[in-house]
């Protein structure tokens, strides 16, 4: 299952994260490995009052909402998708201290299938007129 996450620009105060938590400003490239299936996606988060929000765009270009939270250096976010008529919730959990990489686990609910993910700041920059 490949899901491409694309969102708008992000703003948040640096005090929104406890010491050691990665900064989520900007777009991130995420690589998933779930149940033997690898996929890549783009993600951009907005953070306010330790709450993560944003949106995801799947391969069908249908936007879905991302929600989550930050508790110390623990990040959790999720979004819901429809896969061949079955509603799924992907839940990401990470504990991070590296501003250049986030790694953790991802669970596909309601099936309890788990996998790993890694995320790095995206180098892609949208430029007007190009």
Phi, psi and omega in degrees: 000118179253132178230127179258118180263124177221137184212183180275175180296154184243146175225139170197154178282145181296338179286353180292339180249142172289162178305135177095342180280144180291150175276134184257009181301128176098188184266143180239144172264125183244132175247123179253145169227101186234121177055037180082002179251125177261145175208158179236149180206165176248144182218142173226131183246151170244135183234129175214131180052044180063018176252133179261134174220168179163196175214159181236148176235118180280181180297340178271007180065015176272122182283138174233153183274142175252134174227155179181191182208164177236129178229099187067239177257013178265126178249136175222130174215159181210163173206158182251140178224163174250121181242107182052042178087359180252123177287131179233150172241123176261124182244119180257135178226131180214150170240117188231148173223005182249121181290347183255358180198138174237132176230152179179202182245156176227136180240136176260110180262146013267008187277345180073015176285133182238163178198191181240159173218157170224145182226137176228152178303134182286141177270350181288130178232126178283130179238126180302142175082003180241000000 
